[in-house]
Amino acid sequence: MVVPERIDGSPAAADMQVETVITGPPTDPVDRFRALPLPAWERRGDYQDIRFDVAEGMAKLTIARPEVRNAFRPQTLFELTDAFTAARDDPTVGVVILTGQGPDAFCSGGDQKIRGDDGYLGDDDVAR
């Protein structure tokens, strides 16, 4: 078998074996945090489509429509806007986490069941 050489005469990189200095199983950098207690989330606001919780300098906004894979509708957007504004204006909040409820999807986009010819229909059947 002929080993390809580079112009300088050394073997090609694909044929060279490199010794590693890493030994043992991989370490998970998050392991040290797993034993810590979970935050005591405090519910804020009264919303239909989302949950707004605050704990330890964090605000967690959860789109809570898992039955439609968290598809948003005008009501969802109004509630998210209100909750983001409240989180922004709260001096105890340093970070906002946006998530979706359920195992299937973070957010599948706009809810096509309420889409009209002129846009997404609100609870009052007016396109937004």
N, CA, C and O atoms as a GROMACS GRO file, in nm:
protein
  512
    1MET      N    1   0.085  -0.118   0.000
    1MET     CA    2   0.000   0.000   0.000
    1MET      C    3   0.089   0.123   0.000
    1MET      O    4   0.186   0.132   0.076
    2VAL      N    5   0.055   0.217  -0.084
    2VAL     CA    6   0.131   0.340  -0.093
    2VAL      C    7   0.063   0.444  -0.006
    2VAL      O    8  -0.056   0.470  -0.020
    3VAL      N    9   0.139   0.506   0.085
    3VAL     CA   10   0.087   0.610   0.172
    3VAL      C   11   0.106   0.743   0.101
    3VAL      O   12   0.217   0.778   0.062
    4PRO      N   13  -0.004   0.819   0.083
    4PRO     CA   14   0.011   0.948   0.016
    4PRO      C   15   0.098   1.041   0.100
    4PRO      O   16   0.094   1.039   0.223
    5GLU      N   17   0.177   1.121   0.032
    5GLU     CA   18   0.263   1.215   0.102
    5GLU      C   19   0.228   1.356   0.063
    5GLU      O   20   0.178   1.383  -0.046
    6ARG      N   21   0.256   1.447   0.155
    6ARG     CA   22   0.241   1.588   0.124
    6ARG      C   23   0.366   1.633   0.050
    6ARG      O   24   0.461   1.557   0.035
    7ILE      N   25   0.365   1.755   0.005
    7ILE     CA   26   0.478   1.808  -0.072
    7ILE      C   27   0.608   1.799   0.008
    7ILE      O   28   0.714   1.775  -0.048
    8ASP      N   29   0.599   1.819   0.141
    8ASP     CA   30   0.722   1.817   0.222
    8ASP      C   31   0.769   1.676   0.254
    8ASP      O   32   0.869   1.658   0.322
    9GLY      N   33   0.696   1.573   0.204
    9GLY     CA   34   0.738   1.435   0.223
    9GLY      C   35   0.678   1.367   0.345
    9GLY      O   36   0.699   1.247   0.362
   10SER      N   37   0.604   1.438   0.431
   10SER     CA   38   0.545   1.377   0.550
   10SER      C   39   0.415   1.307   0.512
   10SER      O   40   0.353   1.343   0.412
   11PRO      N   41   0.373   1.207   0.591
   11PRO     CA   42   0.249   1.135   0.558
   11PRO      C   43   0.128   1.229   0.563
   11PRO      O   44   0.130   1.329   0.634
   12ALA      N   45   0.024   1.196   0.488
   12ALA     CA   46  -0.100   1.274   0.489
   12ALA      C   47  -0.167   1.263   0.626
   12ALA      O   48  -0.152   1.162   0.694
   13ALA      N   49  -0.239   1.365   0.665
   13ALA     CA   50  -0.301   1.371   0.797
   13ALA      C   51  -0.397   1.256   0.821
   13ALA      O   52  -0.410   1.210   0.935
   14ALA      N   53  -0.464   1.208   0.718
   14ALA     CA   54  -0.562   1.100   0.735
   14ALA      C   55  -0.496   0.971   0.781
   14ALA      O   56  -0.561   0.886   0.842
   15ASP      N   57  -0.368   0.955   0.754
   15ASP     CA   58  -0.298   0.832   0.790
   15ASP      C   59  -0.221   0.844   0.920
   15ASP      O   60  -0.160   0.747   0.964
   16MET      N   61  -0.222   0.959   0.981
   16MET     CA   62  -0.147   0.979   1.105
   16MET      C   63  -0.238   0.951   1.225
   16MET      O   64  -0.356   0.987   1.223
   17GLN      N   65  -0.186   0.887   1.326
   17GLN     CA   66  -0.261   0.865   1.449
   17GLN      C   67  -0.214   0.968   1.550
   17GLN      O   68  -0.094   0.988   1.570
   18VAL      N   69  -0.310   1.034   1.613
   18VAL     CA   70  -0.279   1.137   1.711
   18VAL      C   71  -0.313   1.083   1.849
   18VAL      O   72  -0.422   1.030   1.870
   19GLU      N   73  -0.222   1.097   1.941
   19GLU     CA   74  -0.246   1.052   2.078
   19GLU      C   75  -0.320   1.161   2.154
   19GLU      O   76  -0.284   1.278   2.146
   20THR      N   77  -0.422   1.122   2.227
   20THR     CA   78  -0.502   1.219   2.301
   20THR      C   79  -0.453   1.227   2.446
   20THR      O   80  -0.395   1.132   2.499
   21VAL      N   81  -0.476   1.341   2.508
   21VAL     CA   82  -0.439   1.357   2.649
   21VAL      C   83  -0.559   1.342   2.740
   21VAL      O   84  -0.544   1.344   2.862
   22ILE      N   85  -0.678   1.325   2.682
   22ILE     CA   86  -0.799   1.309   2.761
   22ILE      C   87  -0.814   1.161   2.795
   22ILE      O   88  -0.808   1.075   2.707
   23THR      N   89  -0.834   1.132   2.923
   23THR     CA   90  -0.853   0.994   2.964
   23THR      C   91  -0.979   0.982   3.049
   23THR      O   92  -1.026   1.081   3.105
   24GLY      N   93  -1.032   0.863   3.057
   24GLY     CA   94  -1.149   0.838   3.140
   24GLY      C   95  -1.278   0.876   3.071
   24GLY      O   96  -1.277   0.924   2.958
   25PRO      N   97  -1.390   0.854   3.141
   25PRO     CA   98  -1.521   0.885   3.081
   25PRO      C   99  -1.541   1.036   3.070
   25PRO      O  100  -1.480   1.113   3.144
   26PRO      N  101  -1.628   1.078   2.978
   26PRO     CA  102  -1.654   1.222   2.966
   26PRO      C  103  -1.723   1.276   3.091
   26PRO      O  104  -1.796   1.204   3.158
   27THR      N  105  -1.699   1.401   3.121
   27THR     CA  106  -1.765   1.464   3.236
   27THR      C  107  -1.870   1.562   3.186
   27THR      O  108  -1.849   1.635   3.090
   28ASP      N  109  -1.983   1.560   3.254
   28ASP     CA  110  -2.092   1.650   3.219
   28ASP      C  111  -2.077   1.777   3.304
   28ASP      O  112  -2.083   1.768   3.426
   29PRO      N  113  -2.058   1.893   3.242
   29PRO     CA  114  -2.038   2.015   3.320
   29PRO      C  115  -2.160   2.055   3.404
   29PRO      O  116  -2.148   2.140   3.492
   30VAL      N  117  -2.275   1.997   3.377
   30VAL     CA  118  -2.397   2.031   3.450
   30VAL      C  119  -2.414   1.942   3.574
   30VAL      O  120  -2.499   1.970   3.659
   31ASP      N  121  -2.337   1.834   3.584
   31ASP     CA  122  -2.353   1.740   3.695
   31ASP      C  123  -2.352   1.807   3.831
   31ASP      O  124  -2.428   1.768   3.920
   32ARG      N  125  -2.267   1.905   3.850
   32ARG     CA  126  -2.257   1.967   3.982
   32ARG      C  127  -2.384   2.042   4.022
   32ARG      O  128  -2.403   2.072   4.140
   33PHE      N  129  -2.469   2.074   3.926
   33PHE     CA  130  -2.592   2.146   3.956
   33PHE      C  131  -2.711   2.054   3.978
   33PHE      O  132  -2.814   2.099   4.030
   34ARG      N  133  -2.701   1.928   3.940
   34ARG     CA  134  -2.815   1.836   3.946
   34ARG      C  135  -2.866   1.812   4.089
   34ARG      O  136  -2.984   1.786   4.108
   35ALA      N  137  -2.780   1.821   4.187
   35ALA     CA  138  -2.821   1.796   4.326
   35ALA      C  139  -2.888   1.917   4.390
   35ALA      O  140  -2.946   1.906   4.498
   36LEU      N  141  -2.879   2.034   4.327
   36LEU     CA  142  -2.939   2.154   4.383
   36LEU      C  143  -3.092   2.146   4.376
   36LEU      O  144  -3.145   2.085   4.283
   37PRO      N  145  -3.162   2.205   4.472
   37PRO     CA  146  -3.308   2.203   4.466
   37PRO      C  147  -3.359   2.288   4.351
   37PRO      O  148  -3.295   2.386   4.312
   38LEU      N  149  -3.474   2.251   4.296
   38LEU     CA  150  -3.534   2.328   4.188
   38LEU      C  151  -3.587   2.461   4.244
   38LEU      O  152  -3.621   2.469   4.362
   39PRO      N  153  -3.593   2.562   4.161
   39PRO     CA  154  -3.645   2.692   4.208
   39PRO      C  155  -3.790   2.681   4.254
   39PRO      O  156  -3.866   2.598   4.203
   40ALA      N  157  -3.827   2.763   4.349
   40ALA     CA  158  -3.966   2.770   4.397
   40ALA      C  159  -4.039   2.874   4.311
   40ALA      O  160  -4.043   2.992   4.346
   41TRP      N  161  -4.095   2.830   4.199
   41TRP     CA  162  -4.159   2.921   4.105
   41TRP      C  163  -4.286   2.982   4.164
   41TRP      O  164  -4.367   2.912   4.226
   42GLU      N  165  -4.300   3.112   4.145
   42GLU     CA  166  -4.419   3.186   4.190
   42GLU      C  167  -4.498   3.227   4.067
   42GLU      O  168  -4.446   3.295   3.979
   43ARG      N  169  -4.626   3.186   4.060
   43ARG     CA  170  -4.710   3.217   3.945
   43ARG      C  171  -4.748   3.365   3.946
   43ARG      O  172  -4.784   3.419   4.050
   44ARG      N  173  -4.738   3.428   3.831
   44ARG     CA  174  -4.777   3.569   3.815
   44ARG      C  175  -4.881   3.580   3.704
   44ARG      O  176  -4.878   3.504   3.607
   45GLY      N  177  -4.971   3.672   3.719
   45GLY     CA  178  -5.071   3.700   3.616
   45GLY      C  179  -5.179   3.593   3.607
   45GLY      O  180  -5.169   3.485   3.665
   46ASP      N  181  -5.283   3.628   3.531
   46ASP     CA  182  -5.395   3.538   3.508
   46ASP      C  183  -5.411   3.525   3.357
   46ASP      O  184  -5.471   3.612   3.292
   47TYR      N  185  -5.357   3.417   3.301
   47TYR     CA  186  -5.354   3.400   3.157
   47TYR      C  187  -5.423   3.271   3.117
   47TYR      O  188  -5.432   3.177   3.196
   48GLN      N  189  -5.474   3.267   2.993
   48GLN     CA  190  -5.538   3.147   2.938
   48GLN      C  191  -5.436   3.059   2.863
   48GLN      O  192  -5.435   2.937   2.879
   49ASP      N  193  -5.353   3.122   2.781
   49ASP     CA  194  -5.267   3.048   2.688
   49ASP      C  195  -5.123   3.029   2.735
   49ASP      O  196  -5.050   2.948   2.679
   50ILE      N  197  -5.082   3.104   2.837
   50ILE     CA  198  -4.944   3.094   2.883
   50ILE      C  199  -4.940   3.082   3.036
   50ILE      O  200  -5.041   3.102   3.104
   51ARG      N  201  -4.824   3.048   3.086
   51ARG     CA  202  -4.796   3.056   3.230
   51ARG      C  203  -4.677   3.149   3.245
   51ARG      O  204  -4.583   3.146   3.165
   52PHE      N  205  -4.681   3.231   3.349
   52PHE     CA  206  -4.574   3.326   3.378
   52PHE      C  207  -4.532   3.301   3.522
   52PHE      O  208  -4.608   3.329   3.615
   53ASP      N  209  -4.411   3.249   3.540
   53ASP     CA  210  -4.360   3.215   3.672
   53ASP      C  211  -4.227   3.287   3.695
   53ASP      O  212  -4.151   3.310   3.601
   54VAL      N  213  -4.200   3.322   3.821
   54VAL     CA  214  -4.077   3.393   3.857
   54VAL      C  215  -4.012   3.323   3.976
   54VAL      O  216  -4.081   3.281   4.069
   55ALA      N  217  -3.879   3.311   3.973
   55ALA     CA  218  -3.804   3.255   4.086
   55ALA      C  219  -3.657   3.290   4.070
   55ALA      O  220  -3.602   3.282   3.960
   56GLU      N  221  -3.594   3.328   4.178
   56GLU     CA  222  -3.449   3.346   4.185
   56GLU      C  223  -3.390   3.426   4.068
   56GLU      O  224  -3.288   3.387   4.011
   57GLY      N  225  -3.454   3.536   4.034
   57GLY     CA  226  -3.403   3.623   3.928
   57GLY      C  227  -3.437   3.577   3.788
   57GLY      O  228  -3.390   3.636   3.690
   58MET      N  229  -3.519   3.473   3.776
   58MET     CA  230  -3.558   3.421   3.646
   58MET      C  231  -3.708   3.437   3.626
   58MET      O  232  -3.786   3.422   3.720
   59ALA      N  233  -3.747   3.468   3.504
   59ALA     CA  234  -3.888   3.464   3.465
   59ALA      C  235  -3.902   3.353   3.363
   59ALA      O  236  -3.823   3.345   3.269
   60LYS      N  237  -4.001   3.266   3.382
   60LYS     CA  238  -4.024   3.156   3.288
   60LYS      C  239  -4.161   3.175   3.225
   60LYS      O  240  -4.263   3.172   3.293
   61LEU      N  241  -4.162   3.194   3.093
   61LEU     CA  242  -4.286   3.207   3.017
   61LEU      C  243  -4.306   3.078   2.941
   61LEU      O  244  -4.222   3.038   2.860
   62THR      N  245  -4.419   3.013   2.967
   62THR     CA  246  -4.448   2.883   2.905
   62THR      C  247  -4.572   2.897   2.818
   62THR      O  248  -4.679   2.934   2.867
   63ILE      N  249  -4.559   2.867   2.690
   63ILE     CA  250  -4.676   2.859   2.604
   63ILE      C  251  -4.748   2.730   2.644
   63ILE      O  252  -4.691   2.622   2.632
   64ALA      N  253  -4.871   2.742   2.691
   64ALA     CA  254  -4.942   2.630   2.752
   64ALA      C  255  -5.062   2.587   2.670
   64ALA      O  256  -5.176   2.592   2.717
   65ARG      N  257  -5.037   2.545   2.547
   65ARG     CA  258  -5.143   2.492   2.461
   65ARG      C  259  -5.094   2.361   2.398
   65ARG      O  260  -5.090   2.348   2.276
   66PRO      N  261  -5.057   2.263   2.483
   66PRO     CA  262  -4.997   2.141   2.428
   66PRO      C  263  -5.092   2.060   2.339
   66PRO      O  264  -5.048   1.982   2.256
   67GLU      N  265  -5.222   2.080   2.356
   67GLU     CA  266  -5.319   2.005   2.275
   67GLU      C  267  -5.309   2.042   2.127
   67GLU      O  268  -5.353   1.965   2.041
   68VAL      N  269  -5.251   2.159   2.096
   68VAL     CA  270  -5.228   2.201   1.957
   68VAL      C  271  -5.079   2.228   1.934
   68VAL      O  272  -5.041   2.311   1.851
   69ARG      N  273  -4.996   2.154   2.007
   69ARG     CA  274  -4.849   2.167   1.998
   69ARG      C  275  -4.804   2.312   2.018
   69ARG      O  276  -4.712   2.360   1.952
   70ASN      N  277  -4.872   2.379   2.110
   70ASN     CA  278  -4.841   2.517   2.149
   70ASN      C  279  -4.850   2.616   2.033
   70ASN      O  280  -4.779   2.716   2.030
   71ALA      N  281  -4.939   2.586   1.938
   71ALA     CA  282  -4.963   2.680   1.829
   71ALA      C  283  -5.020   2.809   1.889
   71ALA      O  284  -5.104   2.805   1.978
   72PHE      N  285  -4.972   2.922   1.839
   72PHE     CA  286  -5.019   3.048   1.896
   72PHE      C  287  -5.138   3.102   1.820
   72PHE      O  288  -5.159   3.072   1.702
   73ARG      N  289  -5.213   3.183   1.890
   73ARG     CA  290  -5.328   3.256   1.834
   73ARG      C  291  -5.313   3.399   1.883
   73ARG      O  292  -5.224   3.426   1.964
   74PRO      N  293  -5.396   3.492   1.838
   74PRO     CA  294  -5.382   3.630   1.885
   74PRO      C  295  -5.379   3.642   2.037
   74PRO      O  296  -5.300   3.719   2.091
   75GLN      N  297  -5.464   3.566   2.107
   75GLN     CA  298  -5.466   3.572   2.253
   75GLN      C  299  -5.330   3.535   2.312
   75GLN      O  300  -5.284   3.597   2.408
   76THR      N  301  -5.266   3.435   2.254
   76THR     CA  302  -5.133   3.392   2.301
   76THR      C  303  -5.034   3.507   2.288
   76THR      O  304  -4.956   3.532   2.380
   77LEU      N  305  -5.037   3.575   2.174
   77LEU     CA  306  -4.943   3.685   2.151
   77LEU      C  307  -4.968   3.802   2.245
   77LEU      O  308  -4.874   3.864   2.293
   78PHE      N  309  -5.095   3.833   2.271
   78PHE     CA  310  -5.127   3.941   2.365
   78PHE      C  311  -5.074   3.907   2.504
   78PHE      O  312  -5.015   3.991   2.572
   79GLU      N  313  -5.094   3.782   2.546
   79GLU     CA  314  -5.048   3.739   2.678
   79GLU      C  315  -4.896   3.738   2.687
   79GLU      O  316  -4.840   3.780   2.788
   80LEU      N  317  -4.828   3.689   2.582
   80LEU     CA  318  -4.681   3.690   2.582
   80LEU      C  319  -4.628   3.833   2.589
   80LEU      O  320  -4.533   3.860   2.662
   81THR      N  321  -4.690   3.923   2.514
   81THR     CA  322  -4.647   4.063   2.518
   81THR      C  323  -4.661   4.120   2.658
   81THR      O  324  -4.570   4.187   2.708
   82ASP      N  325  -4.773   4.094   2.723
   82ASP     CA  326  -4.796   4.142   2.858
   82ASP      C  327  -4.694   4.083   2.956
   82ASP      O  328  -4.638   4.155   3.039
   83ALA      N  329  -4.670   3.952   2.946
   83ALA     CA  330  -4.577   3.887   3.038
   83ALA      C  331  -4.432   3.931   3.013
   83ALA      O  332  -4.358   3.951   3.109
   84PHE      N  333  -4.392   3.945   2.888
   84PHE     CA  334  -4.257   3.994   2.858
   84PHE      C  335  -4.238   4.136   2.913
   84PHE      O  336  -4.132   4.170   2.965
   85THR      N  337  -4.342   4.219   2.900
   85THR     CA  338  -4.335   4.355   2.953
   85THR      C  339  -4.323   4.353   3.105
   85THR      O  340  -4.243   4.427   3.162
   86ALA      N  341  -4.401   4.268   3.171
   86ALA     CA  342  -4.393   4.257   3.317
   86ALA      C  343  -4.255   4.208   3.360
   86ALA      O  344  -4.200   4.258   3.458
   87ALA      N  345  -4.199   4.111   3.288
   87ALA     CA  346  -4.066   4.060   3.322
   87ALA      C  347  -3.960   4.168   3.301
   87ALA      O  348  -3.870   4.184   3.384
   88ARG      N  349  -3.972   4.242   3.192
   88ARG     CA  350  -3.877   4.351   3.164
   88ARG      C  351  -3.881   4.457   3.273
   88ARG      O  352  -3.777   4.511   3.311
   89ASP      N  353  -3.999   4.488   3.322
   89ASP     CA  354  -4.015   4.595   3.420
   89ASP      C  355  -3.989   4.550   3.564
   89ASP      O  356  -3.988   4.634   3.655
   90ASP      N  357  -3.969   4.421   3.585
   90ASP     CA  358  -3.944   4.369   3.720
   90ASP      C  359  -3.793   4.375   3.748
   90ASP      O  360  -3.716   4.304   3.684
   91PRO      N  361  -3.750   4.459   3.844
   91PRO     CA  362  -3.607   4.472   3.870
   91PRO      C  363  -3.543   4.346   3.928
   91PRO      O  364  -3.421   4.335   3.931
   92THR      N  365  -3.624   4.251   3.975
   92THR     CA  366  -3.567   4.127   4.030
   92THR      C  367  -3.539   4.023   3.921
   92THR      O  368  -3.475   3.922   3.948
   93VAL      N  369  -3.587   4.047   3.799
   93VAL     CA  370  -3.569   3.951   3.690
   93VAL      C  371  -3.447   3.989   3.608
   93VAL      O  372  -3.435   4.101   3.558
   94GLY      N  373  -3.356   3.893   3.595
   94GLY     CA  374  -3.235   3.915   3.516
   94GLY      C  375  -3.231   3.835   3.387
   94GLY      O  376  -3.152   3.864   3.297
   95VAL      N  377  -3.317   3.734   3.377
   95VAL     CA  378  -3.320   3.649   3.257
   95VAL      C  379  -3.462   3.598   3.236
   95VAL      O  380  -3.536   3.575   3.331
   96VAL      N  381  -3.499   3.581   3.109
   96VAL     CA  382  -3.631   3.528   3.074
   96VAL      C  383  -3.611   3.397   2.998
   96VAL      O  384  -3.532   3.390   2.904
   97ILE      N  385  -3.683   3.295   3.041
   97ILE     CA  386  -3.680   3.165   2.974
   97ILE      C  387  -3.813   3.149   2.902
   97ILE      O  388  -3.919   3.159   2.964
   98LEU      N  389  -3.809   3.124   2.772
   98LEU     CA  390  -3.931   3.101   2.693
   98LEU      C  391  -3.934   2.953   2.657
   98LEU      O  392  -3.839   2.900   2.598
   99THR      N  393  -4.043   2.886   2.693
   99THR     CA  394  -4.052   2.742   2.669
   99THR      C  395  -4.194   2.706   2.629
   99THR      O  396  -4.284   2.790   2.632
  100GLY      N  397  -4.214   2.581   2.592
  100GLY     CA  398  -4.346   2.531   2.557
  100GLY      C  399  -4.381   2.412   2.644
  100GLY      O  400  -4.294   2.335   2.684
  101GLN      N  401  -4.509   2.397   2.674
  101GLN     CA  402  -4.555   2.288   2.759
  101GLN      C  403  -4.572   2.160   2.676
  101GLN      O  404  -4.614   2.165   2.561
  102GLY      N  405  -4.540   2.046   2.736
  102GLY     CA  406  -4.561   1.917   2.673
  102GLY      C  407  -4.439   1.864   2.601
  102GLY      O  408  -4.342   1.936   2.580
  103PRO      N  409  -4.445   1.736   2.562
  103PRO     CA  410  -4.329   1.670   2.503
  103PRO      C  411  -4.319   1.682   2.352
  103PRO      O  412  -4.216   1.645   2.294
  104ASP      N  413  -4.422   1.734   2.284
  104ASP     CA  414  -4.425   1.728   2.139
  104ASP      C  415  -4.361   1.844   2.065
  104ASP      O  416  -4.298   1.824   1.961
  105ALA      N  417  -4.375   1.965   2.118
  105ALA     CA  418  -4.324   2.080   2.042
  105ALA      C  419  -4.307   2.201   2.132
  105ALA      O  420  -4.384   2.222   2.226
  106PHE      N  421  -4.205   2.281   2.102
  106PHE     CA  422  -4.191   2.410   2.169
  106PHE      C  423  -4.305   2.499   2.123
  106PHE      O  424  -4.379   2.553   2.205
  107CYS      N  425  -4.318   2.515   1.992
  107CYS     CA  426  -4.427   2.593   1.933
  107CYS      C  427  -4.434   2.556   1.786
  107CYS      O  428  -4.334   2.564   1.715
  108SER      N  429  -4.551   2.517   1.741
  108SER     CA  430  -4.565   2.474   1.602
  108SER      C  431  -4.598   2.589   1.507
  108SER      O  432  -4.617   2.567   1.388
  109GLY      N  433  -4.605   2.712   1.559
  109GLY     CA  434  -4.636   2.827   1.474
  109GLY      C  435  -4.778   2.874   1.499
  109GLY      O  436  -4.835   2.850   1.606
  110GLY      N  437  -4.835   2.940   1.399
  110GLY     CA  438  -4.971   2.992   1.412
  110GLY      C  439  -5.074   2.881   1.405
  110GLY      O  440  -5.058   2.786   1.329
  111ASP      N  441  -5.180   2.893   1.483
  111ASP     CA  442  -5.288   2.794   1.486
  111ASP      C  443  -5.372   2.807   1.360
  111ASP      O  444  -5.449   2.902   1.345
  112GLN      N  445  -5.357   2.712   1.268
  112GLN     CA  446  -5.423   2.719   1.139
  112GLN      C  447  -5.575   2.702   1.149
  112GLN      O  448  -5.648   2.739   1.057
  113LYS      N  449  -5.623   2.647   1.261
  113LYS     CA  450  -5.768   2.629   1.277
  113LYS      C  451  -5.840   2.762   1.293
  113LYS      O  452  -5.961   2.770   1.268
  114ILE      N  453  -5.770   2.866   1.334
  114ILE     CA  454  -5.837   2.995   1.353
  114ILE      C  455  -5.791   3.098   1.251
  114ILE      O  456  -5.812   3.218   1.270
  115ARG      N  457  -5.728   3.052   1.145
  115ARG     CA  458  -5.681   3.144   1.043
  115ARG      C  459  -5.795   3.174   0.947
  115ARG      O  460  -5.856   3.083   0.891
  116GLY      N  461  -5.822   3.302   0.928
  116GLY     CA  462  -5.925   3.345   0.834
  116GLY      C  463  -5.862   3.398   0.707
  116GLY      O  464  -5.740   3.390   0.691
  117ASP      N  465  -5.940   3.452   0.617
  117ASP     CA  466  -5.889   3.507   0.492
  117ASP      C  467  -5.802   3.630   0.516
  117ASP      O  468  -5.710   3.658   0.439
  118ASP      N  469  -5.830   3.704   0.625
  118ASP     CA  470  -5.758   3.828   0.652
  118ASP      C  471  -5.656   3.816   0.763
  118ASP      O  472  -5.597   3.916   0.803
  119GLY      N  473  -5.634   3.696   0.815
  119GLY     CA  474  -5.537   3.678   0.924
  119GLY      C  475  -5.594   3.586   1.031
  119GLY      O  476  -5.696   3.521   1.011
  120TYR      N  477  -5.526   3.583   1.143
  120TYR     CA  478  -5.570   3.497   1.253
  120TYR      C  479  -5.685   3.563   1.326
  120TYR      O  480  -5.680   3.682   1.358
  121LEU      N  481  -5.790   3.486   1.353
  121LEU     CA  482  -5.909   3.538   1.418
  121LEU      C  483  -5.893   3.537   1.569
  121LEU      O  484  -5.850   3.437   1.627
  122GLY      N  485  -5.929   3.649   1.632
  122GLY     CA  486  -5.927   3.657   1.776
  122GLY      C  487  -6.053   3.595   1.835
  122GLY      O  488  -6.137   3.544   1.762
  123ASP      N  489  -6.065   3.600   1.967
  123ASP     CA  490  -6.184   3.544   2.033
  123ASP      C  491  -6.312   3.615   1.988
  123ASP      O  492  -6.421   3.560   1.998
  124ASP      N  493  -6.298   3.738   1.937
  124ASP     CA  494  -6.413   3.814   1.890
  124ASP      C  495  -6.438   3.793   1.741
  124ASP      O  496  -6.518   3.865   1.681
  125ASP      N  497  -6.371   3.695   1.679
  125ASP     CA  498  -6.383   3.661   1.536
  125ASP      C  499  -6.339   3.773   1.444
  125ASP      O  500  -6.380   3.778   1.328
  126VAL      N  501  -6.256   3.865   1.494
  126VAL     CA  502  -6.199   3.971   1.411
  126VAL      C  503  -6.055   3.933   1.378
  126VAL      O  504  -5.979   3.892   1.466
  127ALA      N  505  -6.020   3.947   1.251
  127ALA     CA  506  -5.883   3.911   1.208
  127ALA      C  507  -5.783   4.009   1.266
  127ALA      O  508  -5.807   4.130   1.270
  128ARG      N  509  -5.671   3.957   1.311
  128ARG     CA  510  -5.565   4.038   1.369
  128ARG      C  511  -5.443   4.035   1.281
  128ARG      O  512  -5.342   4.097   1.313
   0.00000   0.00000   0.00000
